Amino acid sequence: MNPLSLETYIAVSALLFVIGFVGVLLRKNTLVIYMCLELMLLASTLALVAFSRFQGTLDGSVFVFFILTIAAAEVAVGLAIIVALFRRRHTVQVEELNALKN
């Protein structure tokens, strides 16, 4: 059985990043936009792990550890902001959240 090449991992990572980027640009729901941002972050971690594996070092894995730690904090803060906006405005649609007054 042939192991996957570096190009395969990078292609999957790029595809995931593009899907996340298009989702951020086209979606109107803040929760979906937030999930697309997380998808972009995970695509970059996949690329780091792939480079690390094929170079035979642990540098990429160390970076991934820090990225995932920051992502966990980001999830807590981001969801708290979305919940606070929903409680105040009773919607999570981006068009209706354009003004932050009131």
Phi, psi and omega per residue, in radians:
M1 nan 2.277 -3.138
N2 -1.498 2.280 3.043
P3 -1.251 2.749 3.140
L4 -1.209 2.568 -3.128
S5 -1.499 2.927 3.111
L6 -1.074 -0.655 -3.135
E7 -1.084 -0.604 3.123
T8 -1.149 -0.802 3.116
Y9 -1.086 -0.729 -3.129
I10 -1.199 -0.641 3.099
A11 -1.135 -0.741 3.102
V12 -1.133 -0.737 3.108
S13 -1.073 -0.769 3.126
A14 -1.141 -0.699 3.114
L15 -1.098 -0.777 3.093
L16 -1.092 -0.707 3.121
F17 -1.115 -0.748 3.140
V18 -1.143 -0.710 3.096
I19 -1.065 -0.763 3.102
G20 -1.126 -0.728 -3.124
F21 -1.133 -0.772 3.112
V22 -1.123 -0.666 3.093
G23 -1.093 -0.699 3.108
V24 -1.130 -0.695 -3.096
L25 -1.287 -0.590 -2.978
L26 -1.751 -0.431 -3.030
R27 -1.414 2.695 -3.121
K28 -1.945 -0.241 -3.115
N29 -1.571 2.265 -3.072
T30 -1.139 -0.576 3.106
L31 -1.158 -0.711 3.116
V32 -1.188 -0.683 3.085
I33 -1.081 -0.734 3.128
Y34 -1.112 -0.714 3.097
M35 -1.145 -0.634 3.107
C36 -1.171 -0.650 3.060
L37 -1.107 -0.701 3.090
E38 -1.141 -0.647 3.092
L39 -1.100 -0.701 3.087
M40 -1.108 -0.706 3.118
L41 -1.130 -0.733 3.126
L42 -1.218 -0.522 3.063
A43 -1.129 -0.689 3.113
S44 -1.200 -0.613 3.098
T45 -1.188 -0.616 3.073
L46 -1.072 -0.731 3.112
A47 -1.124 -0.724 3.120
L48 -1.094 -0.755 3.133
V49 -1.153 -0.683 3.131
A50 -1.115 -0.802 3.106
F51 -1.082 -0.720 3.137
S52 -1.103 -0.738 -3.121
R53 -1.145 -0.744 -3.078
F54 -1.376 -0.312 3.034
Q55 -1.573 -0.226 3.115
G56 1.377 0.355 3.131
T57 -2.028 3.015 3.090
L58 -1.865 0.164 -3.085
D59 -1.055 -0.799 -3.137
G60 -1.131 -0.638 3.126
S61 -1.181 -0.613 3.082
V62 -1.158 -0.751 3.086
F63 -1.076 -0.714 3.137
V64 -1.095 -0.692 3.096
F65 -1.009 -0.813 3.131
F66 -1.182 -0.681 3.135
I67 -1.104 -0.760 -3.134
L68 -1.212 -0.553 3.053
T69 -1.141 -0.773 3.100
I70 -1.164 -0.646 3.130
A71 -1.121 -0.624 3.107
A72 -1.132 -0.729 3.078
A73 -1.157 -0.665 3.121
E74 -1.098 -0.686 3.122
V75 -1.089 -0.788 -3.128
A76 -1.094 -0.818 -3.124
V77 -1.221 -0.767 -3.117
G78 -1.105 -0.781 3.122
L79 -1.182 -0.594 3.078
A80 -1.120 -0.700 3.097
I81 -1.142 -0.754 3.140
I82 -1.121 -0.723 3.105
V83 -1.127 -0.722 3.111
A84 -1.112 -0.713 3.092
L85 -1.130 -0.701 3.135
F86 -1.140 -0.718 3.124
R87 -1.130 -0.620 -3.099
R88 -1.419 -0.733 -3.028
R89 -1.828 -0.235 -3.128
H90 1.075 0.550 3.064
T91 -2.758 2.746 3.034
V92 -2.132 0.285 3.114
Q93 -1.419 2.334 -3.044
V94 -1.127 -0.666 -3.099
E95 -1.078 -0.551 -3.093
E96 -1.555 -0.079 3.131
L97 -1.883 0.373 -3.028
N98 -1.283 -0.486 3.130
A99 -1.880 2.245 -3.095
L100 -1.689 0.172 3.074
K101 -1.454 2.750 -3.068
N102 1.288 nan nan
